[in-house]
Amino acid sequence: MKIKMSDIAKKAGVSIAAVSLVLNGKPGVSEKTRKKIFRIIKESDYIPLRQKRESTRVIANVNLIIISDQHGVVNEMYQKNPFFDTLVQCTAEHIDKFGGTLQINTVKIESLHEEINRIISRTTVVNAIVLATDLDENDIDFIENKIKNVVFVDTSFRKLKADFVTPDNYQGAYEAGMFLLNHNYRRIGYLASNKATQNFLSRREGLRDSLATQNLKLAEKDFYVVDFANLFSKNSLNSINFNDLPEAFFCENDIIAIRLIKELTHRNILVPRDIGVMGFDDVSTAALCSPELTTVHIPTIQIVEQAVRDLQAQVASKEFKGQKTFITTEIIEREST
């Protein structure tokens, strides 16, 4: 006999309306009751008569796979990076809200194939969100061939058919450049990470294109590369010519910008009186440094929600095609410019 919604409601001791709210991910039901209903649904193998394409209940288990690169942006200390910490927390909370369970796995990029194979051998991995900041195209292909339903977060490759959700890095850096130009900065420098991820390459392109609107170029002497993994070592910014600085620096992320402000302050170069500094990511510490950092805000929660929706759509339909979703960023103006 086929289980009906009324049977689920009766077993849970709630109304049919409450079950409907839970199945559609809507508010109005306590967290305790929500989890109870999902438990009964799973135990009863209940399938709704009209299952929406992006039904919030179709995902029971999700693996969040964090790719760690000791020389890259997501290194083994990613928990201390506010942006990635928020991303992980939001994903866990979002999955839990709909009764699912989240398994977090950290994989070293140096042994990516071996560790992914080991995870798959220990447990069934069908649905995964991969924090893919430091991955290349070959890595993406490998993971997609190993996991049935997967969404890659914080990167995107034009040639691949995989599902990507990422901030619009080009748009963010382009607007950052226009912001600096509109604040009468003309000689704009660039502080880059030595790890040229797809995100950072897009930011460089956006900044250069913004300067081109005023027939300006990013001068070679004002483009500096820093070792991101050793950013807070004593001599990490020694490559910068502090005797011939640009009018403002755009930094590839907030951590680099905060490190630069610290060094400038140490050298008695005042921000923003002597030089402007702008970052990217809007990490929580950007508003706590002195002066407070002007930056580009990334809507992390929206990224997570979109990634979960894409994963749900993959599970619900075999016909779902991989898509590239770029989440728009915005300028947060503070005291450093």
Secondary structure, DSSP 8 states (H G I E B T S, - for coil): ----HHHHHHHHTS-HHHHHHHHTT-SSS-HHHHHHHHHHHHHHT---SS--TT-TTS--EEEEEEEE-TTSSS-TTGGGSHHHHHHHHHHHHHHHHTT-EEEEEEEEGGGHHHHHHHHHHHS---EEEEE-TT--HHHHHHHHHH-SEEEEES---TT--SEEEEE-HHHHHHHHHHHHHHTT--SEEEEEESS--HHHHHHHHHHHHHHHTTT----GGGEEEE-GGGTTSTTTTTTS-TTS--SEEEESSHHHHHHHHHHHHHTT--TTTT-EEE-SB--GGGGTSSS--BEEE--HHHHHHHHHHHHHHHHH-TT----EEEE--EEE--S--
